[in-house]
Amino acid sequence: MITQLRGRLVEVHPSYAVVDCNGVGYWVNISLNTYSSLVIDEVITLYTQQIIRDDAHLLYGFNTIEERSIFQKLISVNGVGPASAMMMLSTLSPKEIQTAIYTEDAKLLQSVKGIGAKTAQRIIIDLKDKLEEINLEDVNSLPHKNKTRIEALSALEVLGIPRKVAEKTIDQVLDKNADATVETLVKETLKKL
């Protein structure tokens, strides 16, 4: 199992890179997040995941161990292959994926090309307990709209409103009043239910 490559970056494209490790060039599939951090002709380290299929031996490379860990967890979900996991990591940052799973934000996961409603729900159900706990500081660093939405959803769940019903109504309220406070969001949502 190849778990890490250290060598000179000789070629880089948005979806792959070639790393020269002592005269051997390794073709490594990369995400856009990793691509944005690479500089040609520099000595780099990529944390890799090797996938062996009947027709190919594939290497997926990541700039951080955290990104590789998210990739490994995503491909463990039934119906999420390496291509879908790479698309997710190219569209969202590892922290955004982790937060979306932790806060059960299926809409954010569905914003990734190729991830439908069922797959997003499966990812949330399968991985919510497998991801490290998100610090409240991480949730607090989210844009204000997301933070308010999360707090309002929690309050509605405490009141006994099913999460799926609450999410739809909260989104309708936020579309009309994006700057609503948590209290306003809860009150307006309750009026609509």
Legacy VTK file of the C-alpha trace (Angstrom):
# vtk DataFile Version 3.0
C-alpha trace
ASCII
DATASET POLYDATA
POINTS 193 float
0.000 0.000 0.000
1.418 3.373 -1.003
0.427 5.781 1.768
2.622 8.793 1.004
4.713 10.202 -1.837
7.548 12.693 -1.414
9.214 14.031 -4.494
9.454 16.780 -7.099
6.226 17.878 -8.736
6.919 17.613 -12.477
3.400 18.039 -13.849
0.157 19.362 -12.378
-3.380 19.660 -13.742
-6.691 20.331 -11.937
-7.455 16.599 -11.701
-4.021 14.954 -11.502
-0.351 15.493 -10.735
2.862 13.657 -11.576
5.384 13.334 -8.753
8.976 12.266 -9.484
10.173 10.094 -6.604
13.853 9.195 -7.248
13.364 8.833 -10.984
9.966 7.116 -10.879
7.004 9.277 -11.896
3.734 8.595 -10.089
0.443 9.719 -11.641
-1.778 10.813 -8.748
-5.443 11.868 -8.960
-5.966 15.038 -6.919
-8.827 17.285 -5.808
-9.094 20.981 -6.672
-8.338 21.772 -3.016
-5.002 19.973 -3.344
-4.351 21.416 -6.819
-4.622 24.970 -5.507
-1.797 24.349 -3.031
0.727 22.767 -5.425
3.629 24.554 -7.130
5.441 22.976 -10.083
9.104 21.935 -9.573
8.844 22.029 -5.772
9.471 19.040 -3.525
6.069 18.060 -2.157
4.483 15.428 0.048
1.140 13.931 -0.925
-0.764 11.664 1.451
-2.161 8.931 -0.755
-4.838 6.288 -0.945
-4.175 3.408 -3.304
-7.168 1.697 -4.888
-6.646 -1.542 -6.773
-9.293 -2.625 -9.259
-9.332 -5.461 -11.777
-8.436 -3.061 -14.586
-6.262 -0.459 -12.827
-4.105 0.507 -9.865
-5.087 4.056 -8.906
-3.476 6.580 -6.586
-5.394 9.455 -5.016
-3.286 12.166 -3.421
-4.111 14.816 -0.839
-2.325 17.824 0.552
-3.368 17.043 4.153
-4.008 13.940 6.212
-7.435 15.392 7.115
-8.463 15.509 3.434
-7.312 11.904 2.919
-9.227 10.813 6.012
-12.451 12.414 4.723
-11.876 10.706 1.335
-11.435 7.307 3.020
-14.613 7.771 5.028
-16.599 8.914 1.982
-15.606 5.886 -0.128
-16.653 3.599 2.735
-20.266 4.699 2.143
-22.221 2.376 -0.145
-22.790 4.148 -3.476
-19.942 6.655 -3.107
-16.975 5.767 -5.274
-13.596 7.453 -5.573
-14.808 9.720 -8.414
-17.756 10.985 -6.339
-15.549 11.474 -3.272
-13.028 13.463 -5.331
-15.860 15.570 -6.780
-17.018 16.327 -3.217
-13.494 17.299 -2.138
-13.128 19.471 -5.235
-16.394 21.289 -4.546
-16.284 21.574 -0.743
-13.420 21.815 1.732
-12.901 18.889 4.142
-14.180 21.129 6.986
-17.349 21.996 5.018
-18.036 18.303 4.344
-17.460 17.441 7.988
-19.730 20.267 9.150
-22.443 19.347 6.621
-22.455 15.758 7.898
-22.385 16.798 11.560
-25.221 19.311 11.107
-27.134 16.999 8.730
-27.067 19.603 5.954
-28.084 17.347 3.055
-28.665 20.350 0.783
-25.019 21.332 0.952
-23.930 17.790 0.081
-26.449 17.730 -2.783
-24.853 20.866 -4.213
-22.040 18.578 -5.398
-22.499 17.301 -8.949
-23.563 13.637 -8.891
-24.718 13.570 -5.250
-28.476 13.103 -5.034
-30.837 13.230 -2.073
-30.542 9.514 -1.237
-26.753 9.517 -1.421
-26.521 12.671 0.711
-28.750 11.090 3.376
-26.739 7.848 3.251
-23.491 9.807 3.741
-24.965 11.622 6.747
-26.378 8.448 8.336
-23.236 6.352 7.748
-20.641 8.953 8.730
-22.204 11.131 11.431
-20.881 8.895 14.222
-17.571 8.165 12.467
-16.367 11.754 12.151
-14.530 13.480 14.945
-16.697 15.786 17.011
-16.900 19.249 15.486
-15.840 22.002 17.846
-18.453 24.646 18.532
-15.809 27.124 17.358
-15.915 25.501 13.902
-19.696 25.864 13.715
-19.371 29.459 14.974
-16.955 30.225 12.144
-19.617 29.334 9.579
-21.303 32.161 7.726
-23.970 33.845 9.900
-26.865 32.435 7.839
-25.708 28.817 8.382
-25.054 29.362 12.094
-28.523 30.892 12.610
-30.129 28.067 10.614
-28.369 25.392 12.693
-29.365 26.997 16.002
-32.990 27.417 14.864
-33.142 23.790 13.711
-31.866 22.628 17.097
-34.491 24.732 18.891
-37.296 23.346 16.695
-36.123 19.781 17.283
-36.270 20.394 21.032
-39.860 21.553 20.505
-40.620 18.210 18.834
-40.708 19.331 15.183
-39.291 16.688 12.811
-35.984 17.881 11.312
-36.978 17.391 7.657
-40.185 19.407 8.069
-38.323 22.133 9.960
-35.538 22.366 7.342
-37.951 23.002 4.461
-39.835 25.695 6.339
-36.698 27.371 7.705
-35.274 27.582 4.180
-38.477 29.269 2.984
-38.244 31.820 5.804
-34.534 32.439 5.113
-35.246 33.017 1.405
-37.558 35.903 2.350
-35.495 37.219 5.280
-31.815 36.193 5.054
-30.838 38.291 8.090
-33.413 36.771 10.472
-32.316 36.155 14.056
-32.692 32.721 15.620
-35.791 33.862 17.536
-37.429 35.320 14.417
-36.571 32.200 12.435
-38.140 29.906 15.049
-41.274 32.069 15.398
-41.823 32.405 11.638
-41.226 28.694 11.098
-43.732 27.781 13.823
-46.322 30.089 12.234
-45.954 28.291 8.903
-46.243 24.774 10.377
LINES 1 194
193 0 1 2 3 4 5 6 7 8 9 10 11 12 13 14 15 16 17 18 19 20 21 22 23 24 25 26 27 28 29 30 31 32 33 34 35 36 37 38 39 40 41 42 43 44 45 46 47 48 49 50 51 52 53 54 55 56 57 58 59 60 61 62 63 64 65 66 67 68 69 70 71 72 73 74 75 76 77 78 79 80 81 82 83 84 85 86 87 88 89 90 91 92 93 94 95 96 97 98 99 100 101 102 103 104 105 106 107 108 109 110 111 112 113 114 115 116 117 118 119 120 121 122 123 124 125 126 127 128 129 130 131 132 133 134 135 136 137 138 139 140 141 142 143 144 145 146 147 148 149 150 151 152 153 154 155 156 157 158 159 160 161 162 163 164 165 166 167 168 169 170 171 172 173 174 175 176 177 178 179 180 181 182 183 184 185 186 187 188 189 190 191 192
